[in-house]
C-alpha cells in the first residue's frame, strides 16, 4: 500500500489544533480541502482518527499512538533534507518569526537586531507575543521559528536550550527622600511598588521569591510592559523590582538609581525553544548560535 506523505502534516495539525477550522487556517487550506484530506487519512489508516465532541475533535487511541511516530518521522525527513542545505547569512533573504517575552524584547532584541543588520541584512524579523501559552505562539506547530524567554512545561516536540540567567535588583528615583545608597528590608516593605505583570510566569516567580524570603510588598501600580516603569519611578516615590539587565539600562537615566534588593531573590533563566524539525536546519542553527552569543556577551557585561 502506498502512503501519501502529504497527508501526515495535516494529521499533525489536526492533533495539535483539534479543530478543522484552525488546522485549515494554519496550513493555508480551505475547510473543504482539509475535510477531504481527513477523509483520505481515515481511509489510508483504517481508523476514524478524530471524533467530533462538544469541545472539539478528540483523537482516537490509534491517532494518539500514531502521532509521536509520524512527528518523529517527519522530523527525521526534515533533518535529512534541511541538513544538506548551505546557508550564507550575508546573502540570505527570508522572514523569521520569533516570539520573545516582554523581558527579552526589551533587553535582548535590540542587540540581536543590530547583529543581524551587520551579518545578515537580508533577514527580516517578525516578533509575535509570547505569554504563558506556547501553542499560541506557533512554535509548537513549527510555524514560529523560536520562542525566547522562560520556557515552562514544553511539549515533547520542542527543544529547549538554556542561554543564561539574570538576577533582580531595585530601582527608585535618584533624589528619593527616604532611600539613600542602599535599601533595607524595612524600607522595602514601607515603600509602595510598581509591579510588572507580563502575560507569563515571571510575575509568579517574583511573588514566590518574595514570599520565600518573608518580604512584603505593597503594590500601588501594576503595568504590562517594562517601558512603562521608568517614567513612573522618576515622578514618584515608588520602587520597582526588575531584572538586572533592565536595571543596567535604566542606570543610564540620571533621574533613577539602581540598588541591590534587600534580600537574595535568586535568579531566573533565559531560554530558547524551537520545534525539533529545525534541529539541523543550517539557517536556524546559525541564528541560534548568534542569539546564544549575544546573551553570553550581555551576561559577561553583567558579571563585570
Buried (B, 14 or more C-beta within 10 A) or exposed (E): EEEEEEBBBBBBBBBBBBBBEBBBBBBEBEEEEBEEBBEEBBEBBEBBBBEEEEEEBEBBEEBEEBBEEBBEEBBBEBBEEBEEEEBEBEEBEEEBBBBBBBBBBBBBBEBBBEBBEEEBEEBEEEBBBBBBEBEBBBBBBBBBBBBBBBBBEBEEBBBEBEBBBBBBBBBBBBEBEEBEEEBEBEBBBEBEBBBBEBBBBBBEBBEEBBEEBEBEBEEBBEBEEBEBBBEBBBEBBBBBBBBBBBBBBBEEBEEBBBBBBBBEBBBBBBBBBBBBBBBBBBBBBBBBEBBBBBBEEBBEEBEE
